[in-house]
Amino acid sequence: MNFTRAMTASFRRTATTMATVGTLAASAVVSADDKLPTKLPATSSTAAKTAASRAAADERVAADVAKVTEQYIVAPKAAADLGCRVKWQTTVTLSTNGSLRMVSTSPTAVLALDNRNELTLVRSETGERAWTASAASSVDRVIGLGTYQYATRAQTDDIRIAVMTDALFYGLGLDSGATLARSRFTHVPSTSAEQFGNMFIYGTNSGQVSWFNCATGTDTRGHVIDALRGGSPMIAAPAIGSGVVIAGSMRGGVIALGAATGELLWKKDLLAGVSAAPAVGDGVAFFASDDQYLYAFDLATGSTLWKYFTQTPLRTSPFVAGELVVQDVPGEGLLAFTQRPEGQPGGEMRWKRESVNGTPVGMIAGGLLFWSDKDHVATLISMKDGQTMRTVSMPSVDHLDIDAIELGGFVAWSSDGRIERLSPMTVATTTAKQ
């Protein structure tokens, strides 16, 4: 376990205790008993002293456990309930009246951005803070954050940090955070951006799916979804999977494009607009529409595999989980469908349950994990029948997400600047969110 210099002296003094906290509580009674006589005179006075000694030992152990636990935003027991152990925890320095707003993980670096657009680079393996620098103007709205490959004049590959706002792109040096590139978008983003290699792919108010090349600082290609009808705004971000970009407009046009080439693969017109980001499954494109249908299209051809009619417009995104796709439907609950059923034009529902508190994060141990920012609770539900397998309360966590560093891990962070990386205890079979 690694800790940064940002930790207090009292925190460092408990580092050894932290390393063994998983077994501390379990061994508390045994440790206390080892210090007591094995044979005592059978007197009420001696028995009372023994009980008092044991109670005092238990209190000391409980106090030590509590002292260690309060240092974490995800306590070791809560991490174990997620099938993980604490890899490291660090605290980033925030600007005055600042709060942590965005965290992006990759094997290269963990990037932490505050509400003043001050960016801190944290080393993925150790949790050590490397530097803090201004990533963009404090009034910019950051919609994309990541790293990309850059070819230098010496023809060597370099890694830079990409910061995409709603007006400008910034390229930062990995070693210091210095601004090395700055570009203005030809097509202003209206959605968040998805990264594909060196490209940020996003939607615009004119209904165009646009590609921005981070390495060259230029818009490289684009496709207007409803070009023949004059275009229509996009408010839902595109989704990328299997080398295909899928996107929808507020007019109801949906398309599939080659992620590397921008080539149009197919196009459909729904009965109403798309307000929620689509999802890519196992050769299937899923769209939840304002026309009250959940659609499943063949990713390669666009043919309709099935569509399920609901009683209300759908404005939350479908989520691919293993062989299933789940959709939260107001008034109906959480519905799970087979991705590619045989001969079921209306879809094959596997199970239904009341809506789960929170939004889906990813799959662990045969279950789908939901996280609620509001209640600070993680809920794991069974993919077999939708029943709750366990709930984990993490009151100090403001955001929990799948870790992009290693399969089966998580990253948790709080608005006060604390970030914790959770590493899987065993070889992971976790499926990250699509």
C-alpha positions as CSV (number, residue, x, y, z in Angstrom):
1,M,0.0,0.0,0.0
2,N,1.3,3.4,-0.9
3,F,0.6,6.7,0.7
4,T,1.5,10.2,-0.4
5,R,3.2,13.0,1.5
6,A,-0.2,14.7,1.6
7,M,-1.2,12.3,4.4
8,T,-1.0,13.7,8.0
9,A,1.6,12.5,10.5
10,S,-1.0,10.7,12.5
11,F,-2.1,8.9,9.3
12,R,1.4,7.7,8.7
13,R,1.7,6.4,12.2
14,T,-1.2,4.1,11.6
15,A,0.1,2.8,8.3
16,T,1.2,-0.5,9.8
17,T,-2.2,-0.9,11.4
18,M,-3.9,-0.1,8.1
19,A,-1.9,-2.9,6.4
20,T,-3.4,-5.4,8.8
21,V,-6.8,-3.9,9.3
22,G,-8.5,-6.8,7.4
23,T,-7.5,-9.2,10.2
24,L,-7.4,-6.8,13.1
25,A,-11.0,-7.0,14.0
26,A,-11.1,-10.8,13.6
27,S,-8.1,-11.3,15.8
28,A,-9.1,-8.8,18.5
29,V,-10.6,-11.3,21.0
30,V,-7.8,-13.9,20.4
31,S,-5.2,-11.2,21.0
32,A,-6.8,-10.1,24.2
33,D,-7.2,-13.6,25.5
34,D,-3.5,-14.4,24.9
35,K,-2.6,-11.8,27.4
36,L,-4.9,-13.2,30.1
37,P,-4.2,-16.0,32.5
38,T,-5.5,-19.4,31.3
39,K,-6.3,-20.5,34.9
40,L,-7.8,-18.2,37.5
41,P,-9.1,-18.7,41.0
42,A,-12.8,-19.2,40.8
43,T,-13.8,-16.0,42.7
44,S,-16.3,-13.4,41.7
45,S,-13.6,-10.7,42.2
46,T,-11.2,-12.4,39.8
47,A,-14.0,-13.1,37.2
48,A,-15.0,-9.4,37.3
49,K,-11.4,-8.3,36.8
50,T,-11.0,-10.8,33.9
51,A,-14.2,-9.5,32.3
52,A,-13.1,-5.9,32.7
53,S,-9.7,-6.6,31.2
54,R,-11.3,-8.3,28.2
55,A,-13.7,-5.4,27.8
56,A,-10.9,-2.9,27.9
57,A,-8.9,-4.9,25.4
58,D,-11.9,-5.1,23.1
59,E,-12.4,-1.4,23.4
60,R,-8.8,-0.7,22.5
61,V,-8.9,-2.9,19.5
62,A,-12.2,-1.4,18.4
63,A,-10.8,2.1,18.8
64,D,-7.7,1.1,16.7
65,V,-10.0,-0.3,14.0
66,A,-12.1,2.8,14.0
67,K,-9.1,5.1,13.8
68,V,-7.7,3.2,10.8
69,T,-11.1,2.9,9.1
70,E,-11.9,6.6,9.3
71,Q,-8.7,7.4,7.2
72,Y,-10.2,5.7,4.1
73,I,-13.1,6.8,1.9
74,V,-13.7,3.1,1.2
75,A,-12.9,1.1,4.4
76,P,-11.1,-2.2,4.0
77,K,-14.2,-4.2,4.9
78,A,-16.3,-2.3,2.3
79,A,-13.5,-2.9,-0.3
80,A,-13.6,-6.6,0.5
81,D,-17.4,-6.6,0.0
82,L,-16.6,-5.4,-3.5
83,G,-14.1,-8.2,-4.0
84,C,-11.2,-5.8,-3.7
85,R,-8.4,-4.6,-1.5
86,V,-7.1,-1.0,-1.0
87,K,-4.3,-0.5,-3.4
88,W,-3.6,3.1,-2.4
89,Q,-5.3,6.3,-1.3
90,T,-4.1,9.8,-1.9
91,T,-5.3,13.4,-1.5
92,V,-4.9,16.0,-4.2
93,T,-4.5,19.7,-3.4
94,L,-7.5,21.7,-4.4
95,S,-7.7,25.4,-5.3
96,T,-9.4,27.8,-2.9
97,N,-13.0,26.8,-2.3
98,G,-12.3,24.0,-4.8
99,S,-13.9,20.5,-5.0
100,L,-12.9,17.5,-7.0
101,R,-15.1,17.2,-10.1
102,M,-13.7,14.6,-12.5
103,V,-11.3,11.6,-12.3
104,S,-10.0,9.7,-15.3
105,T,-8.0,6.5,-14.9
106,S,-5.6,4.8,-17.3
107,P,-2.5,2.6,-17.0
108,T,-0.5,5.8,-17.8
109,A,-1.9,8.1,-15.1
110,V,-4.8,9.0,-12.9
111,L,-6.0,12.5,-13.8
112,A,-7.9,14.5,-11.2
113,L,-9.6,17.7,-12.2
114,D,-11.2,20.2,-9.7
115,N,-14.0,22.7,-10.3
116,R,-11.5,25.4,-11.2
117,N,-9.9,23.2,-13.9
118,E,-6.8,22.6,-11.9
119,L,-5.4,19.2,-12.9
120,T,-3.4,16.8,-10.8
121,L,-1.5,13.8,-12.2
122,V,-1.4,10.8,-9.8
123,R,0.8,7.8,-10.7
124,S,-1.4,4.8,-11.3
125,E,0.7,2.2,-9.5
126,T,1.8,4.1,-6.4
127,G,-0.8,6.9,-5.9
128,E,2.1,9.4,-5.7
129,R,1.1,13.0,-6.8
130,A,3.4,14.1,-9.6
131,W,2.2,17.7,-10.3
132,T,-0.7,20.1,-10.4
133,A,-1.3,22.6,-13.2
134,S,-4.0,24.6,-14.9
135,A,-5.7,22.4,-17.5
136,A,-7.9,25.1,-19.0
137,S,-9.5,28.4,-18.2
138,S,-11.6,28.2,-15.0
139,V,-14.7,29.1,-16.9
140,D,-14.4,26.3,-19.4
141,R,-16.6,23.3,-19.1
142,V,-14.5,20.1,-19.5
143,I,-16.3,17.4,-21.4
144,G,-13.4,15.0,-22.1
145,L,-10.2,14.0,-20.4
146,G,-7.6,11.4,-21.3
147,T,-4.2,10.6,-22.8
148,Y,-3.1,10.2,-26.4
149,Q,-0.1,9.3,-28.5
150,Y,1.9,12.1,-30.1
151,A,4.7,11.8,-32.7
152,T,7.5,14.3,-32.0
153,R,9.7,15.9,-34.6
154,A,12.3,13.3,-33.7
155,Q,9.8,10.7,-34.9
156,T,9.5,9.2,-31.4
157,D,6.2,8.5,-29.7
158,D,5.2,10.7,-26.8
159,I,2.2,10.6,-24.5
160,R,0.2,13.7,-23.9
161,I,-2.8,14.6,-21.9
162,A,-6.0,15.6,-23.7
163,V,-8.4,18.1,-22.1
164,M,-11.5,18.8,-24.2
165,T,-13.8,21.7,-23.2
166,D,-17.0,22.9,-24.8
167,A,-15.0,25.4,-26.8
168,L,-11.3,24.5,-26.8
169,F,-8.9,21.6,-26.9
170,Y,-5.7,21.6,-24.8
171,G,-2.8,19.2,-25.1
172,L,-0.7,19.0,-21.9
173,G,2.8,17.5,-21.3
174,L,2.7,14.3,-19.2
175,D,5.8,15.2,-17.3
176,S,4.8,18.7,-16.1
177,G,1.3,19.6,-17.1
178,A,2.6,22.4,-19.3
179,T,0.2,23.5,-22.1
180,L,1.8,22.3,-25.4
181,A,-1.1,22.7,-27.8
182,R,-4.3,24.7,-27.9
183,S,-7.0,24.5,-30.6
184,R,-10.5,25.8,-31.2
185,F,-13.2,23.4,-32.5
186,T,-14.7,24.0,-35.9
187,H,-17.8,22.2,-34.7
188,V,-18.8,23.1,-31.2
189,P,-19.6,20.1,-29.0
190,S,-23.1,19.7,-27.5
191,T,-22.5,16.3,-25.9
192,S,-19.7,14.7,-23.9
193,A,-16.9,13.1,-25.9
194,E,-15.9,9.4,-26.3
195,Q,-12.3,8.6,-27.0
196,F,-11.2,6.3,-29.8
197,G,-7.4,6.1,-30.1
198,N,-6.2,9.7,-30.7
199,M,-9.7,10.8,-31.6
200,F,-12.4,12.5,-29.5
201,I,-15.8,11.7,-31.0
202,Y,-18.8,13.9,-30.0
203,G,-22.1,15.3,-31.1
204,T,-23.0,18.9,-32.0
205,N,-26.2,21.1,-32.0
206,S,-26.4,20.8,-35.8
207,G,-26.7,17.0,-35.4
208,Q,-23.2,16.2,-36.6
209,V,-21.1,13.4,-35.2
210,S,-17.6,14.9,-35.2
211,W,-14.1,13.5,-34.9
212,F,-11.3,15.6,-33.4
213,N,-7.7,14.5,-33.8
214,C,-5.8,15.2,-30.6
215,A,-2.4,14.7,-32.2
216,T,-3.0,17.3,-35.0
217,G,-5.4,19.6,-33.1
218,T,-7.9,19.5,-36.0
219,D,-11.4,18.3,-36.8
220,T,-10.9,15.5,-39.2
221,R,-14.3,14.2,-40.3
222,G,-18.0,14.4,-39.4
223,H,-21.4,13.1,-40.4
224,V,-24.8,14.9,-40.0
225,I,-27.4,12.4,-38.8
226,D,-30.4,14.1,-40.4
227,A,-28.7,15.9,-43.2
228,L,-31.6,15.5,-45.6
229,R,-34.0,17.2,-43.1
230,G,-31.6,20.0,-42.1
231,G,-30.0,18.4,-39.1
232,S,-31.3,18.1,-35.5
233,P,-29.4,18.7,-32.2
234,M,-27.6,15.8,-30.4
235,I,-27.9,15.8,-26.6
236,A,-26.9,12.2,-26.1
237,A,-23.2,11.3,-26.5
238,P,-22.2,8.7,-29.1
239,A,-21.2,5.2,-28.0
240,I,-18.3,3.2,-29.4
241,G,-17.9,-0.6,-29.5
242,S,-16.3,-3.2,-31.9
243,G,-14.9,-0.4,-34.0
244,V,-18.3,1.2,-34.6
245,V,-19.8,4.5,-33.5
246,I,-23.5,4.7,-32.9
247,A,-25.4,7.9,-32.3
248,G,-28.9,9.4,-32.3
249,S,-30.5,12.8,-32.7
250,M,-33.4,14.6,-31.2
251,R,-35.4,14.1,-34.4
252,G,-35.0,10.4,-34.1
253,G,-32.4,9.6,-36.7
254,V,-29.9,6.9,-35.6
255,I,-26.7,5.9,-37.4
256,A,-23.7,3.6,-37.3
257,L,-20.4,4.8,-38.5
258,G,-16.9,3.2,-38.8
259,A,-14.9,4.6,-35.9
260,A,-11.7,4.6,-37.8
261,T,-13.0,5.9,-41.1
262,G,-16.3,7.7,-40.5
263,E,-17.9,5.5,-43.2
264,L,-21.7,5.3,-42.9
265,L,-22.7,1.7,-42.2
266,W,-26.4,2.1,-41.8
267,K,-29.1,4.6,-40.8
268,K,-32.6,4.3,-39.2
269,D,-35.4,6.8,-38.4
270,L,-37.2,6.2,-35.1
271,L,-40.6,7.6,-34.2
272,A,-39.2,10.2,-31.8
273,G,-35.8,11.5,-30.6
274,V,-32.9,10.0,-28.6
275,S,-32.3,11.7,-25.3
276,A,-30.1,9.0,-23.7
277,A,-26.7,7.7,-24.9
278,P,-27.0,4.4,-26.8
279,A,-25.0,1.2,-25.9
280,V,-23.1,-1.4,-27.9
281,G,-23.4,-5.1,-27.0
282,D,-22.4,-8.3,-28.6
283,G,-22.9,-7.3,-32.2
284,V,-26.0,-5.3,-31.2
285,A,-26.7,-1.6,-31.0
286,F,-29.2,-0.6,-28.4
287,F,-31.2,2.7,-28.4
288,A,-33.7,3.9,-25.8
289,S,-36.0,6.4,-27.5
290,D,-38.6,9.0,-26.6
291,D,-41.0,7.0,-28.7
292,Q,-41.2,4.6,-25.8
293,Y,-39.3,1.7,-27.5
294,L,-36.1,0.0,-26.5
295,Y,-34.5,-1.0,-29.9
296,A,-32.0,-3.7,-30.7
297,F,-30.3,-3.4,-34.1
298,D,-27.8,-5.6,-35.7
299,L,-24.5,-3.7,-35.3
300,A,-23.2,-4.7,-38.8
301,T,-26.4,-4.3,-40.9
302,G,-28.8,-2.2,-38.9
303,S,-31.6,-4.8,-39.2
304,T,-34.1,-4.7,-36.3
305,L,-33.5,-7.7,-34.1
306,W,-36.3,-6.8,-31.6
307,K,-38.0,-3.8,-30.0
308,Y,-39.8,-3.6,-26.7
309,F,-42.7,-1.1,-26.1
310,T,-42.9,0.6,-22.7
311,Q,-45.5,2.9,-21.2
312,T,-43.3,6.0,-21.1
313,P,-40.6,7.8,-23.0
314,L,-37.1,6.3,-22.3
315,R,-34.6,8.9,-21.2
316,T,-32.0,6.7,-19.4
317,S,-29.3,4.7,-21.2
318,P,-29.5,1.0,-21.8
319,F,-26.6,-0.9,-20.1
320,V,-25.0,-4.0,-21.5
321,A,-24.2,-6.6,-18.8
322,G,-22.8,-9.9,-19.9
323,E,-25.4,-11.6,-22.2
324,L,-28.1,-9.2,-21.1
325,V,-29.0,-5.6,-21.6
326,V,-30.9,-3.8,-18.8
327,Q,-33.1,-0.8,-19.1
328,D,-34.6,1.3,-16.3
329,V,-38.2,2.0,-17.3
330,P,-40.2,4.6,-15.3
331,G,-43.4,2.9,-13.9
332,E,-42.1,-0.6,-14.7
333,G,-38.8,-0.9,-13.0
334,L,-35.5,-2.4,-14.1
335,L,-35.9,-4.8,-17.0
336,A,-33.4,-7.3,-18.2
337,F,-33.5,-8.7,-21.8
338,T,-31.5,-11.3,-23.7
339,Q,-29.3,-9.4,-26.2
340,R,-30.0,-11.7,-29.2
341,P,-33.1,-13.8,-28.6
342,E,-34.3,-16.4,-31.2
343,G,-37.5,-15.4,-32.9
344,Q,-38.7,-12.8,-30.4
345,P,-39.5,-9.6,-32.2
346,G,-40.8,-8.0,-29.0
347,G,-37.7,-9.0,-27.1
348,E,-37.1,-11.7,-24.5
349,M,-37.4,-10.4,-20.9
350,R,-35.4,-12.4,-18.5
351,W,-36.5,-10.7,-15.3
352,K,-38.1,-7.5,-13.9
353,R,-37.7,-5.8,-10.5
354,E,-38.3,-2.5,-8.9
355,S,-35.9,0.1,-10.0
356,V,-32.5,-0.1,-8.3
357,N,-31.2,3.0,-6.5
358,G,-28.4,4.4,-8.5
359,T,-26.9,3.9,-11.9
360,P,-25.1,0.8,-13.2
361,V,-21.3,0.7,-13.0
362,G,-20.2,-2.7,-14.1
363,M,-20.3,-6.5,-13.4
364,I,-18.6,-8.3,-10.5
365,A,-19.0,-11.8,-9.2
366,G,-22.1,-12.6,-11.3
367,G,-23.9,-9.5,-10.4
368,L,-24.4,-6.0,-11.7
369,L,-23.2,-3.2,-9.5
370,F,-25.2,0.0,-9.1
371,W,-23.9,3.2,-7.4
372,S,-25.9,6.0,-5.9
373,D,-24.1,9.3,-5.5
374,K,-27.0,10.6,-3.5
375,D,-27.2,7.9,-0.9
376,H,-23.5,6.8,-1.1
377,V,-24.5,3.1,-1.4
378,A,-23.4,0.4,-3.8
379,T,-26.0,-2.3,-4.6
380,L,-25.1,-5.6,-6.2
381,I,-28.0,-7.4,-7.9
382,S,-28.0,-10.9,-9.3
383,M,-27.9,-11.2,-13.1
384,K,-29.8,-14.5,-12.8
385,D,-33.0,-13.1,-11.3
386,G,-32.5,-9.4,-10.4
387,Q,-32.5,-10.0,-6.6
388,T,-30.2,-8.0,-4.3
389,M,-27.1,-9.9,-3.5
390,R,-25.6,-7.2,-1.1
391,T,-25.5,-3.5,-0.4
392,V,-22.3,-1.7,0.6
393,S,-22.5,1.7,2.4
394,M,-19.7,4.1,1.7
395,P,-20.7,7.4,3.2
396,S,-17.4,9.2,2.4
397,V,-17.5,8.3,-1.3
398,D,-19.0,10.8,-3.8
399,H,-18.3,8.8,-6.9
400,L,-17.5,5.1,-7.7
401,D,-16.5,3.8,-11.1
402,I,-14.8,0.9,-12.8
403,D,-11.1,1.3,-12.9
404,A,-9.5,1.4,-16.4
405,I,-6.2,0.3,-15.0
406,E,-6.9,-3.3,-14.3
407,L,-9.9,-5.5,-14.9
408,G,-12.0,-6.0,-11.7
409,G,-10.8,-2.8,-10.0
410,F,-12.6,0.4,-9.0
411,V,-11.7,4.0,-8.3
412,A,-13.5,6.0,-5.7
413,W,-13.2,9.6,-4.9
414,S,-14.8,12.4,-2.8
415,S,-15.2,16.1,-3.5
416,D,-12.7,17.0,-0.8
417,G,-9.9,15.6,-3.0
418,R,-9.4,12.1,-1.7
419,I,-9.0,9.3,-4.3
420,E,-8.8,5.6,-3.6
421,R,-7.8,2.8,-6.0
422,L,-9.3,-0.6,-5.3
423,S,-7.5,-3.6,-6.7
424,P,-9.2,-7.0,-7.3
425,M,-8.4,-9.7,-4.7
426,T,-8.4,-12.4,-7.4
427,V,-8.1,-12.8,-11.1
428,A,-11.0,-10.6,-12.3
429,T,-13.9,-11.7,-14.4
430,T,-15.4,-8.2,-14.1
431,T,-17.1,-6.6,-17.2
432,A,-16.6,-2.9,-17.3
433,K,-19.3,-0.7,-18.5
434,Q,-19.6,-0.4,-22.2
